[in-house]
Amino acid sequence: MRPSASLDPFDLKILVHLQREGRCSNVDLSAAIGLSESPCLLRTKRLQEIGIIRGYRAEVALEKLGGHVIVFSEVTISSHRPCDFRKFEAGAGKYHEIVECYNVSGGYDYLLKIVAPSITYFQALMDRMLEDDIGIEKFASRIVLRQPLEQRGYPLNTIASGRPSWD
């Protein structure tokens, strides 16, 4: 699949660097990618305007805020008409504890990433979602014990080139 916007190597360098250092100044960004400041700023603004850069966020250390649990829930919905998918997605969107939601292929319909203050809270959330009748037939959950690897950002060069990173 070809990218919807034409990106050259400098655009990719900007994106790769901003994924790692989103708060860097344009001066630092231009030095890091080897492009003068004015063209670097114009390219960054263009990437924002065309929607490739959607925004900038703080990376929050949840463990410093207190106890929490991260749970992945596999959800099967009871019916598979387009309106049933829309009903589930609208219902799930009302819960801010659901931080990611993917419609997937395979043995279930959705994979949810849920962040809650405790397992008890998580169970109450799932009970509430079942009571809200948003179309859940069944769900299975996996509690995260630890996260041994976290990548900060997407493999942009691999996606853009279509070539494996290990070559």
N, C-alpha and C positions, 0 to 999 in steps of 0.2 A: 504494500500500500504506500503510495507516495504521500508526502506531507502536503497538507492543504495550503501551506505557505512556503514560499521559496526561502530556504535557509542556507547561508553559506558558512564556511568554517568559522568566521568571526562571530556570527550569530550563535552558533553552537557553543563556542567558547564563553560567550556572555552567559548563556543559559546554564552551562555547567558550573561556572564560577558563582553565579547568583544562587544556585541551589545550595552551595556550601556556605556562602557568605552573603546572605540577603541584605545585610545592613551596610555593606561596603559602600564607600563613596564612589562617585563616577571617576574620580582621580585614581583611586585604588583599583577599580575595575579596569580602567583603560590600561594601567600599567601591567596588571595581571594577564591581560589577553594580548598585549602588544599592539594596541591601536591608540591613536591620539584621542584626546578627551571629547572633542566635538563630535566626530563620527560615532564614537562609542555611545554617547548620550543619545544621539539621533536613532541609533539602532535599538537601544534599550527602550526608548519611547515607542518606536515602531512595534517592537515585540509586545509591549503593553497594549497598544491601540488595536492590534489585530487579535488580541486575546490569547496569545501563547503564554505570556506572563499574566497569570490571573490575579496575583496579589503577593503580599509578603506577610509572613506570620512569625510570631515568637515560638520558639521551641521550648515548651514548658516541661520541667522535670517533675512529673507527677509524684514521684517518691518523696519529694521535699514538701509536698502539700499535705501529706498524711496518707493513711491507708487507702488503698484502692484495689480493685480487681479488674482485669481485662479478660473479656470472654468473647470467644467466637461462637456464634450460634448459627447452625444450619437450619433453615426454615423451609418447610414444604407448605405451600398453600393448597387449599381444598379444591379449587377450581382454576382452570387455566385459560379463561377468556381474557382478552385485553383489559376489560373493565375490572377483572379480579386482580390483575397485576397493578393497575392504577390504584385500586382501593387499598391494597397492602402497602404500596409505596407511600401513598398519602398518609396512611395511618402510622407507619413507621417513622415518617418524617416529623411527627409531632413529639417524638422522644429525643431530647438532646443528648441522652446517654448513648444513643446509637450514633457513633462517630463515623462509621463507614457502612455502606450497604451495597452489595453486589448481586445482580441477577446473574446466576451461573447455570452452566449446563451440568448434567450428571444426576446424582441421586436425590437432590433437593433443589429448591428454586432460588433461594437467597442465602448469602453468607453475610452475617452481620458482625461488625466489630463493636462491642459494647464496653464502655468504661463506666464503672459504678463504684461507690464508696465501700461496698461489701458484697459478699455472696448473698446475704439475706436481702439486701436492696435489689440485687440483680434478679433474684427469684420473684420478688414482689413486682418488679418491672415486667417480667415475662407473664406473670399472672394477670397483670393489668392489660397487657397486650392481648391476651386470650379473651379477657372479659370485654374488651373494646370491639371484639368481633371484626377484625380487619382481614379475616380470611385464613388464619393460620390453622392448618390441619395438625401439624406436629412440628416439634423442634428438638434438636439435640445440641448440647452445648459443650464447649471445651474451654476450661479455665486455663489461662496462661500462667505457668509456674515461673518462668523466667524468659528473658529475651536475649539470647546469646549473640545475635547479630541484628544490627539495624543499619540500613543504608540511608544516608541522607540525600535523597534525590533519586531520580530515574537514570537509567543507563542511556543517556541521550545520544552519545556517539554511536552506540550499538543500534539503537532504534533508527537513527538517521541513515546509517550505512547499510543496515541489514546484515552486517557481518558479525560473527562471534567475537567477543572481547578477548578470548583466549588465543586467537591467532597471532 
